[in-house]
Every structure is written in C-alpha cells, then in structure tokens.
C-alpha cells in the first residue's frame, strides 16, 4: 500500500431520498361517475447503505465523495398504484470500517463481514394515498399524505484493520523488516523513525498451507495516546488484532522499560487492549551470543512469552511463527 493510497478516514455528507407523495385521486370510469378514492401510496426514498467488501483494503475510493445523495421516491398514482422507491446508494467499504456521527462522534455500527449490508442513512417513507383515509363519515377524502423528508447528516468512516497479529513497538524497532521477512508484504524500510507512515498488512504462510495476517502498525512513541507523533490515528488499528506482538530491539537501554511504556500507551488509549494475548520478540538479536541472551532473559518482563529473533539473519523466525500460531489457536 503506497502512502498516498492508504486512506483510513473519510468524512462526507450523506443525504437519503425523500419519500414520494401519496396520490389524491378518485376512481373515474364510464359507468361509475362518482367512484371512491383510489390514490396510491408514494414510494420510499432511497437509503444510503454500507456494504462490506473483502476485496477493499482502504477507503481511498471514497476520499473525494463529499456528498452522497440518494434518489427520492416517486409519487403514488390513481388505481392504488404505489410510486417507485428511490434507488438506494450502496457504498462498498473494507472489513473493519466503523461509521460515526460526525457531529457527536457517536459510533453507529461496524462492518466486519464480507457482504454485510447496513443502512447508514434511512430514506423517507412514502406518503399514504387518499384511499387510506376513507371512512363511514368521509366517503371522499380530499387529502393525501406528503412523503417524509430524507435525512441529511455528516458521517465519518474510520477503518480499523482486521488482522490476527498486530506489531507494537517504537519507531525503528524492526517491525517492517520482520513483516517483509516472513510475508510477501513490501513495506518501506529505513534506519530512521517513522519510516512506516501507513499500516501494512502481510499474509504469513505457515505449515500445511495455513496462514495468518500480520499488521505492521506505525511506531508508537511516548504520548501517542495524547496525539503526539503519529498519535491515536494508528492506535485504533490495534483494536482489531487478536494478538499483540511487542517488538523491542536487543540494543534498547531497557527492554522492560520500553515494554512498560508501550503497554502504558495502549492502556491510556483503550484499557481493553490489555486483555489481548501478548507476545514479546527481541529483534536485532543476531549480535547476541547465547551467554548474553541467557543474562538478558532474567530482565525480560514476566508473564509474557518471549523469543530472541533476527529478521536479517532469519534467526528463530520459524519458532516465532510457531508461537504466534499457537497463540491464535488458543484464542
């Protein structure tokens, strides 16, 4: 995904169609000069609908849609003929898309399944024709119901990536290098902070044609939950990952301290993230010998499975995949 092509946030005006007016009509035939009311109902206004599409990975195709307007319903006709419904507008979105009210920030719903359809903005109801209002005391009602107005509202769509494993670490921890080493993904890699400016997804092949999806999330810095650096824009992508793989380089001043800071940022953003299964990989460990790794093991955070790896030297990458697969199966 190129930087310019990955769009995970769009805002647009969603306007559903107005309902058609009910018909004010009386039956008129050659031998029935004073027939009763037979005005038909108006058609429903068009809905704005979101539909999950597993082939979409970004909201790029909606970036320039500032106004989405559905068709109005047609008016009813004589002979109790109902007007045609307004045409719905269906917007395909990636799985993991969250719809919010732009004014209140209130979350409406999430799209998580391929083919799932949810009405975003409901079309107005069609008005009732005059035949509905006939009664014993009013045999010839001279009124019909107007159609209901459509709804106009500003909507925000946010994408939360759906992946099995989310990579969590400071900038330059080696997340992109790991992803490129164990999957077909080709993220931009460089020896400087914030090389990764957009999330990257990679499908990691495992034994017997099995696979899992790994997401390389842009690096977290202290204060990310308050919006520093790349901020919470990318923290939301971690919410959808079932497993969090913490990646800390072997040359870090204190692995335990870095882990504590990363955990703190996730907790400030969303405490529920701490309920997810966690794994720890010490990257760039090709520089370590067995004796040094044994010493460092005593300083690692307690209660989290850990492993020393090197993406460049392909060290322990198969063992890491075994750890991840086991964690996925344990759910």
C-alpha positions in Angstrom: 0.0 0.0 0.0 1.6 3.2 -1.1 1.4 6.2 1.4 -0.9 8.1 -0.9 -3.2 5.2 -1.5 -3.9 4.1 2.1 -6.9 6.2 3.4 -8.4 5.1 6.7 -10.6 8.2 7.4 -13.2 9.9 5.3 -15.9 12.5 6.1 -18.9 13.1 3.8 -22.5 14.4 3.7 -25.0 11.6 3.5 -28.4 12.5 2.2 -31.2 9.9 1.8 -34.1 10.4 -0.6 -37.4 11.9 0.3 -40.5 9.7 0.2 -42.9 10.2 -2.7 -46.2 11.9 -2.0 -49.4 9.9 -1.7 -51.9 10.4 -4.5 -55.1 12.3 -4.2 -57.3 10.5 -6.9 -60.8 9.3 -7.3 -61.9 6.4 -9.4 -63.4 7.6 -12.7 -65.0 5.1 -15.2 -67.6 5.5 -17.9 -70.4 4.0 -15.9 -69.1 5.0 -12.4 -69.1 8.8 -12.4 -68.6 9.0 -8.7 -66.2 6.3 -7.8 -64.4 6.2 -4.4 -60.9 7.4 -3.6 -58.1 5.2 -5.2 -55.0 7.3 -4.7 -51.9 5.1 -4.3 -49.0 5.5 -1.8 -45.8 7.3 -2.6 -42.6 5.3 -2.9 -39.9 5.1 -0.2 -36.9 7.4 -0.6 -33.5 5.8 -1.4 -31.3 4.6 1.5 -27.5 5.1 1.8 -26.2 1.7 2.6 -22.7 0.4 3.6 -21.6 -3.0 2.3 -18.6 -5.0 3.5 -16.2 -5.9 0.7 -13.3 -8.2 1.5 -11.5 -7.0 -1.7 -11.2 -3.5 -0.4 -8.3 -2.6 2.0 -8.7 1.2 2.1 -11.3 4.0 1.9 -9.4 5.6 -1.0 -12.4 5.2 -3.4 -14.5 7.4 -1.0 -11.9 10.1 -0.4 -13.3 12.6 -2.9 -17.0 11.8 -2.3 -18.0 14.8 -0.3 -21.8 14.4 -0.9 -23.6 11.1 -1.3 -27.2 11.7 -2.3 -29.9 9.0 -2.8 -32.9 9.3 -5.2 -36.3 10.5 -4.0 -39.3 8.1 -4.1 -41.9 8.7 -6.9 -45.4 9.9 -6.1 -48.4 7.5 -5.9 -50.9 7.2 -8.8 -54.6 6.5 -9.3 -55.8 2.9 -9.2 -54.0 2.5 -5.9 -50.7 2.3 -7.8 -47.7 2.8 -5.5 -44.9 5.0 -6.7 -41.5 3.5 -7.3 -39.0 3.5 -4.5 -36.0 5.8 -4.8 -32.8 4.0 -5.9 -30.5 3.1 -2.9 -26.9 4.0 -3.0 -24.6 1.2 -1.8 -21.0 2.1 -0.7 -18.6 -0.8 -0.6 -16.2 -0.5 2.3 -13.3 -2.6 3.8 -14.0 -5.0 6.6 -13.3 -3.2 9.9 -15.0 0.1 8.8 -16.7 2.0 11.6 -19.4 4.5 10.9 -19.7 7.5 13.2 -21.9 10.6 13.5 -19.5 13.5 12.6 -21.2 16.0 15.0 -21.4 13.9 18.1 -18.7 11.3 17.4 -21.2 8.6 18.4 -20.4 5.2 16.9 -23.3 3.8 14.7 -22.0 0.4 13.7 -19.1 -1.6 12.4 -18.8 -3.6 9.1 -17.0 -6.8 9.9 -18.2 -9.4 7.3 -18.0 -9.7 3.6 -21.4 -8.9 2.0 -22.8 -7.4 5.2 -25.2 -4.5 4.5 -26.3 -1.9 7.0 -28.4 1.1 6.3 -26.4 4.2 7.1 -29.0 6.9 6.3 -32.6 5.8 6.0 -34.8 7.1 3.2 -38.0 8.9 3.9 -41.3 7.0 4.0 -43.7 7.4 1.1 -47.0 9.3 1.9 -50.3 7.4 2.1 -52.8 7.8 -0.8 -56.3 9.2 -0.1 -57.9 5.7 -0.2 -56.4 5.1 3.3 -58.5 7.9 4.7 -61.9 6.8 3.5 -64.3 6.2 6.4 -68.0 5.9 7.1 -68.2 9.6 7.7 -65.8 10.7 5.0 -66.5 8.8 1.8 -64.5 11.1 -0.4 -61.4 12.3 1.4 -59.8 15.2 -0.5 -56.3 14.9 1.0 -53.4 12.5 0.9 -50.2 12.3 2.9 -47.0 14.0 1.7 -43.8 12.0 1.6 -41.4 12.0 4.5 -38.3 14.2 4.1 -35.0 12.5 3.6 -32.2 12.8 6.2 -29.1 14.9 5.7 -26.2 14.2 8.0 -22.4 14.3 8.1 -20.8 10.9 8.5 -17.2 9.8 9.4 -15.9 6.4 8.3 -12.9 5.1 10.1 -11.0 1.9 9.1 -9.7 -0.4 11.8 -7.5 -3.1 10.1 -8.6 -6.7 10.6 -5.5 -8.8 11.3 -4.6 -11.8 13.5 -1.4 -10.2 14.8 -0.6 -6.5 15.4 3.0 -5.5 15.7 3.6 -3.0 18.5 6.8 -1.2 19.0 8.7 2.1 19.0 9.8 3.6 15.7 12.7 1.7 14.2 12.1 -1.4 16.3 12.3 -3.6 13.1 8.6 -4.2 12.6 8.7 -3.5 8.8 11.8 -5.7 8.4 10.1 -8.6 10.2 6.9 -8.3 8.1 8.9 -8.3 4.9 11.0 -11.3 6.1 8.1 -13.6 6.9 5.4 -12.4 4.4 5.1 -11.2 0.8 4.5 -7.6 2.0 7.0 -5.0 0.9 6.8 -2.1 3.4 9.2 0.8 3.1 12.2 0.1 5.3 14.8 2.6 6.6 17.0 3.2 9.5 15.2 6.3 10.8 12.0 6.9 12.9 8.6 6.9 11.2 9.6 5.1 8.0 6.2 3.4 8.2 3.6 6.1 7.8 0.7 3.8 7.0 -0.3 0.4 8.3 0.9 -2.5 6.2 -0.7 -6.0 6.0 1.1 -9.2 5.3 -0.2 -12.7 4.9 2.3 -15.0 6.7 2.5 -18.5 5.3 2.6 -21.3 7.9 2.9 -25.1 7.8 0.5 -27.2 5.7 -0.7 -24.2 3.7 -2.1 -22.4 6.7 -1.6 -18.7 7.1 -2.3 -15.7 9.3 -2.5 -12.0 8.7 0.0 -9.6 10.4 -0.3 -5.8 10.6 2.7 -3.5 10.9 1.4 -0.5 12.7 3.4 2.8 12.6 5.6 3.1 15.6 4.3 4.2 19.0 6.1 7.0 20.9 5.5 8.1 24.5 2.5 10.3 24.4 0.9 8.7 21.4 -2.4 8.3 23.2 -2.5 12.1 23.6 -1.8 12.5 19.9 1.9 13.0 19.9 3.9 11.8 16.9 1.6 9.9 14.6 -0.8 9.6 17.5 -4.0 7.7 18.1 -4.8 7.7 14.4 -2.8 4.4 14.2 -3.5 3.1 17.7 -7.1 2.3 16.6 -5.8 -0.3 14.1 -4.5 -2.4 17.0 -8.0 -2.7 18.5 -9.0 -5.3 15.8 -5.9 -7.5 16.3 -6.5 -10.7 18.3 -2.8 -10.9 19.3 -0.3 -8.1 20.0 3.3 -8.9 19.2 5.6 -6.5 21.0 8.8 -5.9 19.2 11.8 -4.4 21.1 15.3 -4.2 19.7 18.1 -6.0 21.6 20.1 -2.8 21.8 17.4 -0.9 23.8 18.6 0.6 27.0 16.0 -1.3 29.0 13.7 -3.9 27.3 11.5 -4.0 30.4 11.1 -0.2 30.5 10.3 0.0 26.7 7.7 -2.7 27.2 6.2 -0.8 30.2 5.9 2.4 28.1 4.3 0.7 25.2 1.8 -1.0 27.5 1.1 2.3 29.2 0.3 4.0 25.8 -2.1 1.2 24.9 -3.8 1.3 28.3 -4.3 5.1 28.1 -5.8 4.8 24.6 -8.1 1.8 25.4 -7.7 -0.3 28.6 -9.4 -3.3 26.9 -6.3 -3.7 24.7 -4.6 -5.1 27.8 -7.0 -8.1 27.7 -5.5 -9.2 24.4 -3.0 -12.0 24.2 0.6 -10.7 24.2 3.9 -12.0 22.8 7.4 -10.4 23.0 10.1 -10.6 20.4 13.5 -9.2 21.0 14.6 -8.0 17.5 18.1 -7.5 16.1 19.4 -10.2 18.3 21.9 -11.6 15.8 24.5 -9.5 17.7 23.9 -11.5 20.9 25.6 -14.7 21.9 24.0 -17.5 24.0 25.5 -16.2 27.2 24.3 -12.7 26.8 20.8 -13.9 25.8 20.7 -16.0 29.0 21.6 -12.9 31.1 19.0 -10.8 29.3 16.3 -13.4 29.8 16.3 -12.6 33.6 15.5 -8.9 32.8 12.6 -9.6 30.5 9.0 -8.7 31.5 7.4 -11.5 33.5 4.2 -13.4 32.4 4.6 -12.9 28.6 6.1 -15.5 26.2 9.3 -14.1 24.7 11.8 -15.0 22.0 15.0 -13.6 20.6 14.9 -13.1 16.8 16.8 -11.5 13.9 14.9 -10.7 10.7 18.1 -10.1 8.7 19.8 -13.3 9.9 16.5 -15.3 9.7 17.1 -16.3 13.3 14.2 -18.0 15.2 11.6 -16.8 12.7 10.1 -20.2 12.3 9.9 -20.5 16.1 8.3 -17.1 16.2 5.6 -18.3 13.7 5.1 -21.4 15.9 4.5 -19.1 18.9 2.1 -16.9 17.0 0.1 -19.8 15.5 -0.2 -21.5 19.0 -1.5 -18.2 20.4 -4.0 -17.8 17.6 -5.3 -21.4 18.2 -5.6 -20.8 21.9 -7.8 -17.8 21.0 
